[in-house]
């Protein structure tokens, strides 16, 4: 964010995107850690999660992608958070543009932490 500080217009949206990425990454790490006990398997699954977080935001805006693939990539929470950060650098963004992305991100984060809470409560029994 320090590199793009000159371009950021809406700091609240940029900080929300940053916080969303952090919460999503921590939640996914907790999910992997609570379901998998082997250290080697955790490393393998963290690579898969890293790809899950990194690939969709890189390609969802690509103009050469088919419309169906682009639509699927926009539903990934990391793509929604990348859109929020992109909108934080734009002037004149309407709520109709950023609210769907915010909703995707919030529902995904809530689902991940819900899964963590479920697993922890189940293991307490």
PyMOL CGO cylinders between C-alpha atoms (Angstrom):
from pymol import cmd
from pymol.cgo import CYLINDER

trace = [
    CYLINDER, 0.00, 0.00, 0.00, 2.97, 2.27, 0.55, 0.3, 1, 1, 1, 1, 1, 1,
    CYLINDER, 2.97, 2.27, 0.55, 3.87, 1.95, -3.15, 0.3, 1, 1, 1, 1, 1, 1,
    CYLINDER, 3.87, 1.95, -3.15, 0.38, 2.98, -4.26, 0.3, 1, 1, 1, 1, 1, 1,
    CYLINDER, 0.38, 2.98, -4.26, -0.26, 5.63, -1.60, 0.3, 1, 1, 1, 1, 1, 1,
    CYLINDER, -0.26, 5.63, -1.60, -0.10, 8.39, -4.20, 0.3, 1, 1, 1, 1, 1, 1,
    CYLINDER, -0.10, 8.39, -4.20, -2.86, 6.73, -6.23, 0.3, 1, 1, 1, 1, 1, 1,
    CYLINDER, -2.86, 6.73, -6.23, -5.25, 5.81, -3.42, 0.3, 1, 1, 1, 1, 1, 1,
    CYLINDER, -5.25, 5.81, -3.42, -8.26, 8.10, -3.33, 0.3, 1, 1, 1, 1, 1, 1,
    CYLINDER, -8.26, 8.10, -3.33, -10.50, 6.23, -0.92, 0.3, 1, 1, 1, 1, 1, 1,
    CYLINDER, -10.50, 6.23, -0.92, -8.37, 5.12, 2.03, 0.3, 1, 1, 1, 1, 1, 1,
    CYLINDER, -8.37, 5.12, 2.03, -11.27, 3.48, 3.85, 0.3, 1, 1, 1, 1, 1, 1,
    CYLINDER, -11.27, 3.48, 3.85, -11.89, 1.13, 0.94, 0.3, 1, 1, 1, 1, 1, 1,
    CYLINDER, -11.89, 1.13, 0.94, -8.16, 0.41, 0.59, 0.3, 1, 1, 1, 1, 1, 1,
    CYLINDER, -8.16, 0.41, 0.59, -7.85, -0.41, 4.29, 0.3, 1, 1, 1, 1, 1, 1,
    CYLINDER, -7.85, -0.41, 4.29, -10.99, -2.57, 4.09, 0.3, 1, 1, 1, 1, 1, 1,
    CYLINDER, -10.99, -2.57, 4.09, -9.45, -4.52, 1.20, 0.3, 1, 1, 1, 1, 1, 1,
    CYLINDER, -9.45, -4.52, 1.20, -6.18, -4.90, 3.15, 0.3, 1, 1, 1, 1, 1, 1,
    CYLINDER, -6.18, -4.90, 3.15, -8.01, -6.05, 6.28, 0.3, 1, 1, 1, 1, 1, 1,
    CYLINDER, -8.01, -6.05, 6.28, -10.14, -8.42, 4.20, 0.3, 1, 1, 1, 1, 1, 1,
    CYLINDER, -10.14, -8.42, 4.20, -7.05, -10.02, 2.67, 0.3, 1, 1, 1, 1, 1, 1,
    CYLINDER, -7.05, -10.02, 2.67, -5.48, -10.39, 6.10, 0.3, 1, 1, 1, 1, 1, 1,
    CYLINDER, -5.48, -10.39, 6.10, -8.60, -11.94, 7.63, 0.3, 1, 1, 1, 1, 1, 1,
    CYLINDER, -8.60, -11.94, 7.63, -9.06, -14.29, 4.69, 0.3, 1, 1, 1, 1, 1, 1,
    CYLINDER, -9.06, -14.29, 4.69, -5.44, -15.46, 4.81, 0.3, 1, 1, 1, 1, 1, 1,
    CYLINDER, -5.44, -15.46, 4.81, -5.50, -15.97, 8.58, 0.3, 1, 1, 1, 1, 1, 1,
    CYLINDER, -5.50, -15.97, 8.58, -8.83, -17.80, 8.40, 0.3, 1, 1, 1, 1, 1, 1,
    CYLINDER, -8.83, -17.80, 8.40, -7.64, -20.10, 5.64, 0.3, 1, 1, 1, 1, 1, 1,
    CYLINDER, -7.64, -20.10, 5.64, -4.46, -20.81, 7.59, 0.3, 1, 1, 1, 1, 1, 1,
    CYLINDER, -4.46, -20.81, 7.59, -6.53, -21.69, 10.64, 0.3, 1, 1, 1, 1, 1, 1,
    CYLINDER, -6.53, -21.69, 10.64, -8.74, -23.99, 8.56, 0.3, 1, 1, 1, 1, 1, 1,
    CYLINDER, -8.74, -23.99, 8.56, -5.75, -25.84, 7.15, 0.3, 1, 1, 1, 1, 1, 1,
    CYLINDER, -5.75, -25.84, 7.15, -4.12, -26.05, 10.57, 0.3, 1, 1, 1, 1, 1, 1,
    CYLINDER, -4.12, -26.05, 10.57, -7.25, -27.37, 12.23, 0.3, 1, 1, 1, 1, 1, 1,
    CYLINDER, -7.25, -27.37, 12.23, -8.02, -30.05, 9.65, 0.3, 1, 1, 1, 1, 1, 1,
    CYLINDER, -8.02, -30.05, 9.65, -4.52, -31.31, 8.85, 0.3, 1, 1, 1, 1, 1, 1,
    CYLINDER, -4.52, -31.31, 8.85, -2.09, -32.53, 11.50, 0.3, 1, 1, 1, 1, 1, 1,
    CYLINDER, -2.09, -32.53, 11.50, 0.96, -33.51, 9.44, 0.3, 1, 1, 1, 1, 1, 1,
    CYLINDER, 0.96, -33.51, 9.44, 3.51, -30.75, 8.91, 0.3, 1, 1, 1, 1, 1, 1,
    CYLINDER, 3.51, -30.75, 8.91, 4.35, -31.92, 5.39, 0.3, 1, 1, 1, 1, 1, 1,
    CYLINDER, 4.35, -31.92, 5.39, 0.70, -31.96, 4.37, 0.3, 1, 1, 1, 1, 1, 1,
    CYLINDER, 0.70, -31.96, 4.37, 0.17, -28.49, 5.82, 0.3, 1, 1, 1, 1, 1, 1,
    CYLINDER, 0.17, -28.49, 5.82, 2.99, -27.18, 3.64, 0.3, 1, 1, 1, 1, 1, 1,
    CYLINDER, 2.99, -27.18, 3.64, 1.45, -28.78, 0.57, 0.3, 1, 1, 1, 1, 1, 1,
    CYLINDER, 1.45, -28.78, 0.57, -2.02, -27.44, 1.27, 0.3, 1, 1, 1, 1, 1, 1,
    CYLINDER, -2.02, -27.44, 1.27, -0.67, -23.96, 2.00, 0.3, 1, 1, 1, 1, 1, 1,
    CYLINDER, -0.67, -23.96, 2.00, 0.80, -23.91, -1.52, 0.3, 1, 1, 1, 1, 1, 1,
    CYLINDER, 0.80, -23.91, -1.52, -2.63, -24.82, -2.89, 0.3, 1, 1, 1, 1, 1, 1,
    CYLINDER, -2.63, -24.82, -2.89, -4.21, -22.03, -0.83, 0.3, 1, 1, 1, 1, 1, 1,
    CYLINDER, -4.21, -22.03, -0.83, -1.57, -19.58, -1.99, 0.3, 1, 1, 1, 1, 1, 1,
    CYLINDER, -1.57, -19.58, -1.99, -2.45, -20.41, -5.58, 0.3, 1, 1, 1, 1, 1, 1,
    CYLINDER, -2.45, -20.41, -5.58, -6.16, -20.07, -4.68, 0.3, 1, 1, 1, 1, 1, 1,
    CYLINDER, -6.16, -20.07, -4.68, -5.45, -16.57, -3.36, 0.3, 1, 1, 1, 1, 1, 1,
    CYLINDER, -5.45, -16.57, -3.36, -3.00, -15.43, -6.03, 0.3, 1, 1, 1, 1, 1, 1,
    CYLINDER, -3.00, -15.43, -6.03, -4.20, -16.78, -9.40, 0.3, 1, 1, 1, 1, 1, 1,
    CYLINDER, -4.20, -16.78, -9.40, -7.77, -15.37, -9.65, 0.3, 1, 1, 1, 1, 1, 1,
    CYLINDER, -7.77, -15.37, -9.65, -6.83, -11.71, -9.05, 0.3, 1, 1, 1, 1, 1, 1,
    CYLINDER, -6.83, -11.71, -9.05, -4.12, -11.95, -11.68, 0.3, 1, 1, 1, 1, 1, 1,
    CYLINDER, -4.12, -11.95, -11.68, -6.41, -13.20, -14.42, 0.3, 1, 1, 1, 1, 1, 1,
    CYLINDER, -6.41, -13.20, -14.42, -9.97, -12.02, -13.73, 0.3, 1, 1, 1, 1, 1, 1,
    CYLINDER, -9.97, -12.02, -13.73, -9.44, -8.74, -15.63, 0.3, 1, 1, 1, 1, 1, 1,
    CYLINDER, -9.44, -8.74, -15.63, -7.70, -10.36, -18.61, 0.3, 1, 1, 1, 1, 1, 1,
    CYLINDER, -7.70, -10.36, -18.61, -9.52, -9.36, -21.79, 0.3, 1, 1, 1, 1, 1, 1,
    CYLINDER, -9.52, -9.36, -21.79, -8.61, -12.58, -23.66, 0.3, 1, 1, 1, 1, 1, 1,
    CYLINDER, -8.61, -12.58, -23.66, -10.42, -14.84, -21.19, 0.3, 1, 1, 1, 1, 1, 1,
    CYLINDER, -10.42, -14.84, -21.19, -13.75, -16.32, -22.11, 0.3, 1, 1, 1, 1, 1, 1,
    CYLINDER, -13.75, -16.32, -22.11, -16.70, -14.67, -20.40, 0.3, 1, 1, 1, 1, 1, 1,
    CYLINDER, -16.70, -14.67, -20.40, -17.59, -17.79, -18.42, 0.3, 1, 1, 1, 1, 1, 1,
    CYLINDER, -17.59, -17.79, -18.42, -14.11, -18.18, -16.97, 0.3, 1, 1, 1, 1, 1, 1,
    CYLINDER, -14.11, -18.18, -16.97, -13.94, -14.47, -16.16, 0.3, 1, 1, 1, 1, 1, 1,
    CYLINDER, -13.94, -14.47, -16.16, -17.30, -14.72, -14.38, 0.3, 1, 1, 1, 1, 1, 1,
    CYLINDER, -17.30, -14.72, -14.38, -16.08, -17.67, -12.29, 0.3, 1, 1, 1, 1, 1, 1,
    CYLINDER, -16.08, -17.67, -12.29, -12.89, -15.83, -11.33, 0.3, 1, 1, 1, 1, 1, 1,
    CYLINDER, -12.89, -15.83, -11.33, -14.83, -12.77, -10.15, 0.3, 1, 1, 1, 1, 1, 1,
    CYLINDER, -14.83, -12.77, -10.15, -16.57, -14.92, -7.51, 0.3, 1, 1, 1, 1, 1, 1,
    CYLINDER, -16.57, -14.92, -7.51, -13.28, -15.76, -5.79, 0.3, 1, 1, 1, 1, 1, 1,
    CYLINDER, -13.28, -15.76, -5.79, -12.86, -13.72, -2.61, 0.3, 1, 1, 1, 1, 1, 1,
    CYLINDER, -12.86, -13.72, -2.61, -9.33, -12.69, -3.56, 0.3, 1, 1, 1, 1, 1, 1,
    CYLINDER, -9.33, -12.69, -3.56, -10.62, -11.26, -6.86, 0.3, 1, 1, 1, 1, 1, 1,
    CYLINDER, -10.62, -11.26, -6.86, -13.35, -9.38, -5.00, 0.3, 1, 1, 1, 1, 1, 1,
    CYLINDER, -13.35, -9.38, -5.00, -10.78, -7.91, -2.62, 0.3, 1, 1, 1, 1, 1, 1,
    CYLINDER, -10.78, -7.91, -2.62, -8.51, -6.98, -5.53, 0.3, 1, 1, 1, 1, 1, 1,
    CYLINDER, -8.51, -6.98, -5.53, -11.46, -5.17, -7.11, 0.3, 1, 1, 1, 1, 1, 1,
    CYLINDER, -11.46, -5.17, -7.11, -12.04, -3.28, -3.87, 0.3, 1, 1, 1, 1, 1, 1,
    CYLINDER, -12.04, -3.28, -3.87, -8.42, -2.16, -3.87, 0.3, 1, 1, 1, 1, 1, 1,
    CYLINDER, -8.42, -2.16, -3.87, -8.69, -1.17, -7.54, 0.3, 1, 1, 1, 1, 1, 1,
    CYLINDER, -8.69, -1.17, -7.54, -11.81, 0.85, -6.77, 0.3, 1, 1, 1, 1, 1, 1,
    CYLINDER, -11.81, 0.85, -6.77, -10.00, 2.59, -3.91, 0.3, 1, 1, 1, 1, 1, 1,
    CYLINDER, -10.00, 2.59, -3.91, -7.70, 4.11, -6.53, 0.3, 1, 1, 1, 1, 1, 1,
    CYLINDER, -7.70, 4.11, -6.53, -10.61, 5.37, -8.67, 0.3, 1, 1, 1, 1, 1, 1,
    CYLINDER, -10.61, 5.37, -8.67, -12.70, 8.51, -8.48, 0.3, 1, 1, 1, 1, 1, 1,
    CYLINDER, -12.70, 8.51, -8.48, -16.47, 8.32, -8.82, 0.3, 1, 1, 1, 1, 1, 1,
    CYLINDER, -16.47, 8.32, -8.82, -17.02, 4.71, -7.83, 0.3, 1, 1, 1, 1, 1, 1,
    CYLINDER, -17.02, 4.71, -7.83, -20.67, 4.04, -7.11, 0.3, 1, 1, 1, 1, 1, 1,
    CYLINDER, -20.67, 4.04, -7.11, -21.92, 1.68, -4.39, 0.3, 1, 1, 1, 1, 1, 1,
    CYLINDER, -21.92, 1.68, -4.39, -23.39, -0.55, -7.11, 0.3, 1, 1, 1, 1, 1, 1,
    CYLINDER, -23.39, -0.55, -7.11, -19.85, -1.21, -8.32, 0.3, 1, 1, 1, 1, 1, 1,
    CYLINDER, -19.85, -1.21, -8.32, -18.15, -2.07, -5.04, 0.3, 1, 1, 1, 1, 1, 1,
    CYLINDER, -18.15, -2.07, -5.04, -20.94, -3.50, -2.86, 0.3, 1, 1, 1, 1, 1, 1,
    CYLINDER, -20.94, -3.50, -2.86, -21.14, -6.89, -4.67, 0.3, 1, 1, 1, 1, 1, 1,
    CYLINDER, -21.14, -6.89, -4.67, -17.38, -7.34, -4.23, 0.3, 1, 1, 1, 1, 1, 1,
    CYLINDER, -17.38, -7.34, -4.23, -17.62, -6.32, -0.58, 0.3, 1, 1, 1, 1, 1, 1,
    CYLINDER, -17.62, -6.32, -0.58, -20.46, -8.80, -0.07, 0.3, 1, 1, 1, 1, 1, 1,
    CYLINDER, -20.46, -8.80, -0.07, -18.48, -11.65, -1.70, 0.3, 1, 1, 1, 1, 1, 1,
    CYLINDER, -18.48, -11.65, -1.70, -15.48, -10.88, 0.51, 0.3, 1, 1, 1, 1, 1, 1,
    CYLINDER, -15.48, -10.88, 0.51, -17.48, -10.61, 3.74, 0.3, 1, 1, 1, 1, 1, 1,
    CYLINDER, -17.48, -10.61, 3.74, -19.49, -13.78, 3.11, 0.3, 1, 1, 1, 1, 1, 1,
    CYLINDER, -19.49, -13.78, 3.11, -16.30, -15.71, 2.26, 0.3, 1, 1, 1, 1, 1, 1,
    CYLINDER, -16.30, -15.71, 2.26, -14.50, -14.48, 5.37, 0.3, 1, 1, 1, 1, 1, 1,
    CYLINDER, -14.50, -14.48, 5.37, -17.52, -15.30, 7.53, 0.3, 1, 1, 1, 1, 1, 1,
    CYLINDER, -17.52, -15.30, 7.53, -17.73, -18.79, 5.98, 0.3, 1, 1, 1, 1, 1, 1,
    CYLINDER, -17.73, -18.79, 5.98, -14.04, -19.48, 6.59, 0.3, 1, 1, 1, 1, 1, 1,
    CYLINDER, -14.04, -19.48, 6.59, -14.22, -18.38, 10.23, 0.3, 1, 1, 1, 1, 1, 1,
    CYLINDER, -14.22, -18.38, 10.23, -17.50, -20.26, 10.64, 0.3, 1, 1, 1, 1, 1, 1,
    CYLINDER, -17.50, -20.26, 10.64, -15.72, -23.39, 9.48, 0.3, 1, 1, 1, 1, 1, 1,
    CYLINDER, -15.72, -23.39, 9.48, -12.92, -22.75, 11.98, 0.3, 1, 1, 1, 1, 1, 1,
    CYLINDER, -12.92, -22.75, 11.98, -15.40, -22.25, 14.82, 0.3, 1, 1, 1, 1, 1, 1,
    CYLINDER, -15.40, -22.25, 14.82, -17.28, -25.41, 13.84, 0.3, 1, 1, 1, 1, 1, 1,
    CYLINDER, -17.28, -25.41, 13.84, -14.06, -27.46, 13.77, 0.3, 1, 1, 1, 1, 1, 1,
    CYLINDER, -14.06, -27.46, 13.77, -12.84, -26.12, 17.12, 0.3, 1, 1, 1, 1, 1, 1,
    CYLINDER, -12.84, -26.12, 17.12, -16.17, -26.76, 18.83, 0.3, 1, 1, 1, 1, 1, 1,
    CYLINDER, -16.17, -26.76, 18.83, -16.32, -30.24, 17.31, 0.3, 1, 1, 1, 1, 1, 1,
    CYLINDER, -16.32, -30.24, 17.31, -12.83, -31.06, 18.56, 0.3, 1, 1, 1, 1, 1, 1,
    CYLINDER, -12.83, -31.06, 18.56, -13.75, -29.95, 22.12, 0.3, 1, 1, 1, 1, 1, 1,
    CYLINDER, -13.75, -29.95, 22.12, -16.29, -32.76, 22.43, 0.3, 1, 1, 1, 1, 1, 1,
]
cmd.load_cgo(trace, "trace")
